[in-house]
Amino acid sequence: MTVIVRDLRPGDRSDVEDFTRVRHLALPYILWTPQAVLHGLTRTPAEARSRSLVAEEDGEVIGTAQVSLAHDSPTPGQGLLNIYVHPDRTRRGAGELLVRTAEEHLAAHGATKLFAWVLDKGDNRAFAEKRGYRAGRSAHFLRLDLAHAALPPLRTCPPGVELRTAADFADDPRPLFRLDAETMSDEPGDVDVEFTDYEAWLREIWEHPLLDRELTTVVVAEGRPVAFSVAYTDSGTRYVTAMTGTARAFRGRGLAKLAKTDSLHRARAAGRTEALTGNDTGNAPMLAINTSLGYEICATEVRHVRELG
């Protein structure tokens, strides 16, 4: 049997569905839909040099890779690659070929430092370390049984504070862009991110097919959004918190928890039964909020780094 690596064919519906299926089997803690995969293919800026790859064995897609430059980082030369192989199709060379193809692509476009998330399992970490990647920071995936969770009751907003949804900003989402840019710049991570291009943010973030504006809670104070909890949903019963953050001047007042609690209540009322989120292990305040809401760790990823040259 022969394994080959090629680019995902965005015009081939079955190819996109196979890519999505393998991603879900390998990493079920994130929402994967064909629409989201296509969105990433078509909305990522050209300067990211983005590619979505598949490893194919005798006509069956058994592995996937998403590869790009960190185009929204102020630090040049950073490459991102995330490789996931069908859990029942490992040890067939798919991961090796995907990594090699991804590295060659990134190096050809000026990357000198590569970052890859690796599930915290012995075989996965050994695979990365054998190829010159060293372990760095880690992040947890967390799950909440939303159908049965004892959510904290919704509390009365402090004076001068009101709860709204992202849908309320449909006519002018620029205030949410400003809040997202500020909170993302303070998010713990290896690769700094800067949102400076509003039109790009609209295309990539605001118009993302999984963004649920009705379930995204926004805390408003002094006439502007100051905290939010961003909700992603699929066509089923799962709900994912993609980001929860607070503007710097308003931190320490419990507004992030207020936003997330409200969003969870909205999600349950909308029939969502499983809540998922991710949490950098160094972000103690957010981990404390998630723990208080009843989330439990279900998996961990470790960021691995390789210097080229």
C-alpha positions in Angstrom: 0.0 0.0 0.0 1.3 3.5 -1.0 0.8 6.7 0.9 0.9 10.0 -1.0 0.5 13.6 0.1 -1.4 16.2 -1.9 -3.4 19.4 -1.5 -7.0 19.2 -0.4 -9.3 19.7 -3.3 -11.8 22.5 -2.2 -14.1 21.9 -5.2 -14.5 18.2 -4.3 -17.2 17.9 -1.6 -16.2 14.3 -0.7 -12.6 15.3 -0.3 -13.5 18.1 2.1 -15.8 15.8 4.0 -13.1 13.2 4.3 -10.7 15.9 5.6 -13.2 17.0 8.2 -14.0 13.4 9.3 -10.3 12.6 9.9 -9.8 15.8 11.8 -12.8 15.0 14.0 -11.7 11.5 14.7 -8.2 12.6 15.6 -9.2 15.7 17.6 -12.8 15.5 18.7 -12.5 18.4 21.1 -12.8 21.0 18.4 -15.7 21.7 16.0 -14.9 20.6 12.4 -17.4 21.1 9.6 -16.8 21.2 5.8 -18.0 24.8 5.8 -15.4 25.8 8.4 -12.7 24.0 6.5 -13.6 25.8 3.2 -13.8 29.1 5.1 -10.2 28.6 6.2 -9.1 27.8 2.6 -10.8 30.7 1.0 -10.6 33.5 3.6 -7.0 33.2 4.8 -4.9 36.0 3.4 -2.4 35.1 0.6 0.5 36.3 2.7 -0.2 33.3 5.1 0.9 30.9 2.3 -1.7 28.6 3.7 -2.1 25.0 2.6 -4.4 22.2 3.6 -2.9 18.8 2.9 -4.2 15.3 3.0 -2.3 12.0 3.2 -4.0 9.4 1.0 -3.5 5.6 1.0 -5.0 3.7 -1.9 -7.7 6.4 -2.3 -8.5 6.7 1.4 -7.8 10.0 3.2 -5.9 8.9 6.4 -4.1 12.1 7.5 -4.5 15.9 7.4 -2.3 19.0 7.8 -3.0 22.7 8.1 0.0 24.7 7.3 0.6 28.5 7.2 2.9 31.4 8.1 1.8 33.3 11.2 0.7 36.2 9.1 -1.0 38.1 11.9 2.1 38.1 14.1 4.5 41.1 14.4 7.4 38.6 14.4 8.3 37.3 10.9 9.5 33.9 10.0 7.1 31.9 12.1 5.5 28.8 10.6 2.5 26.8 11.9 1.8 23.2 11.2 -0.8 20.9 12.8 -0.7 17.3 11.7 -3.5 14.8 12.6 -3.8 11.2 11.4 -6.8 8.9 11.6 -6.3 7.1 14.9 -6.8 3.7 13.2 -4.3 4.5 10.4 -1.2 5.4 12.3 2.3 3.9 11.6 1.8 3.9 7.9 4.1 6.9 7.1 1.3 9.5 6.7 2.5 11.7 9.5 6.1 11.6 8.3 5.1 12.6 4.8 2.8 15.4 6.0 5.5 16.9 8.2 8.1 16.8 5.5 5.8 18.4 3.0 4.7 21.1 5.5 8.3 21.9 6.5 9.5 22.2 2.9 6.6 24.5 2.1 7.2 26.8 5.1 10.9 26.9 4.7 10.5 27.9 1.0 8.5 30.9 2.2 10.9 32.1 4.8 9.9 30.3 7.9 12.8 29.8 10.4 10.9 28.7 13.4 8.1 26.1 13.4 5.3 25.6 15.9 3.1 22.5 16.1 0.5 21.4 18.6 0.9 17.7 19.6 -1.5 15.7 21.8 0.1 14.8 25.1 0.5 11.1 24.5 3.7 9.1 24.4 3.6 8.1 20.8 2.7 11.6 19.6 5.3 13.4 21.6 8.0 10.8 20.6 7.1 11.4 16.9 7.6 15.1 17.3 10.8 14.9 19.3 12.3 12.4 16.9 11.9 15.0 14.2 13.7 17.8 16.1 10.8 19.4 17.8 11.1 20.3 21.5 8.2 20.6 23.9 7.1 23.9 25.2 3.9 25.3 26.7 0.7 23.2 27.0 -3.0 23.8 26.8 -6.0 21.8 28.0 -9.2 20.9 26.3 -12.1 21.0 28.7 -15.6 19.6 28.5 -18.9 20.3 30.3 -22.0 18.2 30.3 -24.2 21.1 29.5 -27.4 19.1 29.7 -26.9 18.3 33.3 -24.4 20.8 34.7 -25.4 22.8 37.7 -24.6 26.2 36.2 -24.2 29.2 38.5 -27.4 31.2 38.5 -27.4 34.4 36.4 -26.6 37.3 38.7 -27.8 40.8 38.4 -25.4 43.0 36.4 -23.5 45.7 38.3 -24.7 49.3 37.9 -23.9 50.6 34.5 -23.3 47.2 33.0 -25.6 45.4 30.5 -25.5 42.1 28.7 -26.0 42.0 24.9 -25.2 39.5 22.1 -22.9 39.8 19.1 -26.1 39.8 17.0 -26.8 43.3 18.4 -23.6 44.6 16.7 -24.5 43.2 13.2 -24.8 46.6 11.7 -21.4 47.8 13.1 -19.1 45.1 14.6 -16.1 47.4 14.8 -16.4 47.8 18.6 -16.1 44.0 18.9 -13.1 44.1 16.6 -11.4 46.5 19.0 -12.2 44.4 22.0 -11.0 41.2 20.2 -7.8 42.9 19.2 -7.0 44.0 22.7 -7.8 40.7 24.4 -6.0 38.6 21.8 -2.8 40.6 22.3 -2.8 39.6 25.9 -3.6 35.9 25.3 -0.8 33.6 26.6 1.0 31.9 23.7 4.2 31.3 21.8 3.2 33.4 18.8 2.1 37.0 19.4 -1.0 38.0 17.4 -2.0 41.4 16.3 -5.4 42.3 14.8 -4.8 45.5 12.9 -6.8 44.9 9.7 -10.5 45.4 10.3 -11.5 44.1 6.8 -9.4 41.0 7.3 -11.0 40.4 10.7 -14.5 40.7 9.2 -13.7 38.1 6.5 -11.8 35.6 8.8 -13.5 36.0 12.2 -16.9 37.8 12.0 -18.0 35.9 8.9 -16.8 32.5 10.2 -19.6 29.9 9.6 -19.4 28.5 13.1 -19.7 31.9 14.9 -23.0 31.9 16.7 -23.8 35.6 17.3 -26.9 34.9 19.3 -25.0 32.8 21.8 -22.0 35.1 22.0 -22.5 37.2 25.1 -21.1 40.8 25.1 -20.8 42.8 28.3 -21.3 46.5 27.7 -20.2 49.3 30.0 -19.5 53.0 29.5 -21.1 52.7 26.1 -18.8 50.0 24.7 -18.1 46.3 24.8 -15.7 45.5 27.6 -15.9 41.7 27.9 -17.3 38.9 25.8 -17.5 35.1 25.5 -17.5 34.0 21.9 -19.6 31.0 20.9 -19.1 28.6 18.0 -21.8 26.0 17.2 -22.3 23.3 14.6 -25.5 21.8 13.3 -25.7 19.4 16.1 -25.7 19.8 19.9 -22.2 20.9 20.6 -21.1 24.4 21.7 -17.6 25.7 21.9 -16.3 28.8 23.6 -13.7 30.1 21.2 -12.6 33.1 23.3 -13.5 34.8 26.6 -11.8 38.0 27.4 -12.0 41.4 29.1 -10.6 44.8 28.2 -7.6 45.7 30.4 -9.3 48.6 32.3 -12.2 46.3 33.3 -10.4 43.2 34.6 -10.8 41.9 38.1 -14.6 42.7 38.2 -15.9 39.2 37.3 -17.1 40.3 33.9 -15.5 37.4 32.0 -17.3 34.9 34.2 -20.5 36.9 33.9 -20.3 36.8 30.1 -19.4 33.1 30.0 -22.2 32.1 32.4 -24.7 34.0 30.4 -23.6 32.4 27.2 -23.8 28.9 28.7 -27.3 29.5 29.9 -28.2 30.8 26.4 -26.6 27.7 24.9 -28.5 25.3 27.1 -31.8 27.1 26.4 -31.0 26.7 22.7 -30.7 22.9 23.1 -26.9 22.6 23.2 -25.9 19.6 25.4 -22.1 19.5 25.3 -19.8 22.5 25.9 -16.1 22.5 25.0 -13.4 25.0 25.4 -9.6 25.3 25.4 -7.4 26.8 28.1 -3.6 27.6 28.1 -2.2 26.0 31.3 -0.5 29.3 32.1 -3.8 31.2 32.1 -4.7 30.6 35.7 -7.6 33.1 35.9 -9.5 31.6 33.0 -8.8 28.0 34.2 -10.3 29.0 37.6 -13.4 30.3 35.8 -13.8 27.2 33.8 -13.3 25.0 36.8 -15.9 27.0 38.8 -18.4 26.5 36.0 -17.9 22.7 36.1 -15.6 22.1 33.2 -13.3 19.1 33.4 -10.1 18.5 31.5 -10.5 15.9 28.7 -7.2 16.1 26.9 -4.0 18.2 26.7 -1.9 19.4 23.8 1.8 20.4 24.0 3.2 23.1 21.7 6.4 21.9 20.1 8.9 24.1 18.4 11.6 23.5 15.9 14.3 26.0 14.7 15.3 25.7 11.0 18.7 26.3 9.6 
